[in-house]
Amino acid sequence: MADPGWYAELPLFVYGSLRPGAAAHAEVCGAVLRSEPAWVAGTLYDLPAQGFPALVAEGTGRVRGDLLWFDRVAAALVRLDAYEDCAPDGSGCYERCVVQAHPLRGGGGQPAWCYVWARRRRAWLAAHGVVVPGGDWLERSGATRPGPG
């Protein structure tokens, strides 16, 4: 896919603490127009000492998450880039890139922004991360979505 521009009007695929019902969703994501369960191809790692996950968007595994749509994408991405330690020059822990997300309801893939672990930090991830079997961090971490009430 061609470079869509740093603030292109795409949904965001989230797979950890930014998922609806997870710890940082309401505080960090702000106003979300809608969300939809989805998956992307890749490998998900838990970083137990840090308390958050990391995605490597390569391989044949499936990583479970949610697509989020924002009214003001650029404003949301500025806030989220800071939270995710992401910079356009690749100097942070995460890089924001476009992935192909697949809604669980079926249908074709949907281009979406996603924060993936920085390539230059992959050796560190291999040494400190734990692969999440099944690719669902909320399920592994016990940070399940709260029930009603």
C-alpha positions in Angstrom: 0.0 0.0 0.0 1.3 3.5 -0.9 2.1 5.8 2.0 -1.2 7.4 3.0 0.3 10.4 4.7 1.1 10.6 8.5 -2.5 11.7 9.5 -4.6 9.9 6.9 -8.3 9.3 7.7 -8.0 5.6 8.6 -9.3 3.7 11.7 -6.8 2.6 14.3 -6.3 -1.1 15.2 -5.6 -1.5 18.9 -4.7 -4.7 20.7 -3.8 -3.9 24.3 -4.7 -1.3 26.9 -6.3 0.9 24.3 -9.0 -1.6 23.5 -12.6 -0.7 24.5 -13.1 -1.7 28.2 -9.3 -1.9 28.9 -7.4 0.3 31.3 -6.3 3.2 29.1 -9.1 3.3 26.5 -11.3 6.1 27.8 -8.5 8.2 29.1 -6.2 8.1 26.1 -8.4 7.4 23.1 -10.9 10.2 23.8 -14.0 10.4 21.7 -14.3 7.3 19.6 -17.1 7.3 17.0 -17.4 3.5 16.8 -15.4 0.4 17.4 -15.4 -3.1 15.9 -13.7 -6.3 16.9 -11.0 -7.3 14.3 -7.7 -9.2 13.9 -4.4 -8.6 12.1 -1.7 -11.0 11.0 1.3 -11.0 13.2 2.8 -12.1 16.6 1.7 -10.6 19.9 4.1 -10.4 22.8 3.3 -9.6 26.5 5.9 -7.5 28.3 5.1 -8.5 31.9 7.6 -6.2 33.5 6.2 -3.2 31.6 2.5 -4.3 31.8 1.7 -3.8 28.1 1.9 -5.8 24.8 3.9 -5.4 21.6 2.9 -6.4 18.1 5.1 -7.6 15.3 3.0 -7.4 12.2 4.7 -10.3 10.5 4.0 -14.0 10.3 0.9 -16.1 10.0 -0.5 -15.7 13.5 -3.7 -13.7 14.3 -3.7 -10.9 16.8 -7.1 -10.0 18.3 -8.0 -6.4 18.8 -10.5 -3.6 17.8 -10.8 -1.1 15.1 -11.5 2.4 16.3 -12.9 5.3 14.2 -12.3 8.9 15.3 -14.0 12.1 14.3 -10.7 14.0 14.3 -8.1 11.4 13.3 -5.2 13.8 13.2 -5.9 15.1 16.7 -6.3 11.6 18.0 -3.1 10.4 16.4 -1.1 13.2 17.9 -2.3 12.2 21.4 -1.9 8.5 20.7 1.6 8.9 19.2 2.8 10.5 22.5 1.2 7.8 24.6 2.7 5.1 22.4 6.2 6.6 22.3 6.0 6.9 18.6 7.7 9.5 16.4 7.8 9.8 12.6 11.6 9.3 12.6 11.2 5.9 14.2 13.1 6.9 17.4 10.4 5.5 19.9 9.5 2.1 21.1 6.6 1.8 18.6 6.2 2.7 15.0 2.8 3.6 13.5 2.2 2.0 10.2 -0.7 0.8 8.1 -1.8 -2.8 8.5 -4.6 -4.9 6.9 -7.2 -5.4 9.7 -10.0 -8.0 9.2 -13.3 -7.4 11.0 -14.5 -10.5 12.9 -17.9 -10.2 11.3 -16.2 -11.1 8.0 -15.8 -9.3 4.7 -12.6 -7.9 3.2 -9.6 -6.4 4.9 -9.6 -2.8 6.1 -6.5 -0.6 6.0 -5.9 0.7 9.5 -3.2 2.5 11.5 -1.5 0.3 14.1 1.3 0.8 16.6 3.9 -2.0 16.1 7.1 -2.6 18.0 10.0 -0.7 16.5 12.3 -2.8 14.2 15.4 -1.5 15.9 14.2 -2.9 19.2 13.2 -6.4 18.1 16.2 -8.0 19.8 15.1 -6.5 23.1 11.6 -7.8 22.5 12.8 -11.3 21.8 14.8 -11.3 25.1 12.0 -9.8 27.3 8.7 -10.5 25.6 6.5 -13.6 26.0 4.5 -14.7 22.9 0.8 -14.6 23.6 -0.8 -17.8 22.5 -4.0 -17.1 20.7 -3.0 -13.5 20.1 -5.5 -11.9 22.6 -3.7 -9.7 25.2 -6.8 -8.9 27.2 -7.5 -12.6 27.6 -3.9 -13.4 28.7 -3.4 -10.4 31.0 -6.7 -10.8 32.8 -7.5 -7.3 31.9 -10.9 -8.3 30.6 -13.6 -5.9 29.7 -15.8 -4.9 32.5 -19.3 -6.2 32.6 -22.4 -4.1 32.9 -22.9 -2.1 36.0 
